[in-house]
Amino acid sequence: MTFKSRASVLAGLALLLGLSACATPQQQCIAGATADLRTLQAQIKETEATIARGYALHRQSIPVPSTRVCYDSKRRPYTCHRTAFRQIETPVTVDISNEKVKLASLKSKLAQAQRKAAPAIKACRQTYRE
């Protein structure tokens, strides 16, 4: 999964969590019932991207310390230190044939997860009618 697609997935999950407070009980139930499904979809997307690129991306956070001027409650300046984190991606060699086997396995699991989620979604809709 590329940084952009991972960021999109994370942003989507954050949005989902933020909206879950506003979501109806039915929507919350369906979101819970399809969590594994969404995880598999994200893994498939990441594996497809790896195959298309020909290499994987290793992601890590690098601390970036900085010093700046802060002010206390009486507006007196003092030096304060902050550490921000920056994501870096490093290309990693992978065996494309293994990635293709992994992709086939994930797609098989996705089909199983879809079959498993369907009755759960139906149950959510029957339990929490809108």
WOJO-V836772 format. One record per residue. N is the residue number from 1. PHI is phi in radians with two decimals (NA if undefined). Layout:
[[N PHI] [N PHI]]
This chain:
[[1 NA] [2 -1.29] [3 -1.04] [4 -1.12] [5 -1.23] [6 -1.14] [7 -1.10] [8 -1.13] [9 -1.11] [10 -1.11] [11 -1.12] [12 -1.11] [13 -1.14] [14 -1.11] [15 -1.11] [16 -1.07] [17 -1.13] [18 -1.15] [19 -1.42] [20 -1.09] [21 -1.18] [22 -1.68] [23 -1.22] [24 -1.25] [25 -0.99] [26 -1.12] [27 -1.11] [28 -1.12] [29 -1.10] [30 -1.14] [31 -1.06] [32 -1.17] [33 -1.25] [34 -1.92] [35 -1.06] [36 -1.09] [37 -1.05] [38 -1.14] [39 -1.11] [40 -1.09] [41 -1.06] [42 -1.16] [43 -1.15] [44 -1.10] [45 -1.06] [46 -1.15] [47 -1.16] [48 -1.07] [49 -1.14] [50 -1.09] [51 -1.11] [52 -1.09] [53 -1.30] [54 1.62] [55 -2.73] [56 -1.64] [57 -2.07] [58 -1.63] [59 -1.93] [60 -2.59] [61 -1.67] [62 -1.92] [63 -1.24] [64 -2.19] [65 -1.31] [66 -2.56] [67 -2.08] [68 -2.59] [69 -1.68] [70 -2.01] [71 -2.27] [72 -1.46] [73 -1.13] [74 -1.72] [75 1.14] [76 -1.57] [77 -1.32] [78 -2.63] [79 -1.49] [80 -2.26] [81 -1.99] [82 -2.26] [83 -2.16] [84 -1.77] [85 -2.18] [86 -2.14] [87 -1.48] [88 -2.16] [89 -2.07] [90 -2.13] [91 -1.15] [92 -2.28] [93 -1.21] [94 -2.33] [95 -1.53] [96 -1.06] [97 -1.12] [98 -1.15] [99 -1.14] [100 -1.18] [101 -1.13] [102 -1.06] [103 -1.08] [104 -1.08] [105 -1.13] [106 -1.11] [107 -1.15] [108 -1.15] [109 -1.13] [110 -1.09] [111 -1.07] [112 -1.12] [113 -1.14] [114 -1.15] [115 -1.13] [116 -1.26] [117 -1.29] [118 -0.98] [119 -1.17] [120 -1.16] [121 -1.12] [122 -1.06] [123 -1.11] [124 -1.06] [125 -1.17] [126 -1.34] [127 -1.25] [128 -2.03] [129 -1.24] [130 -1.91]]
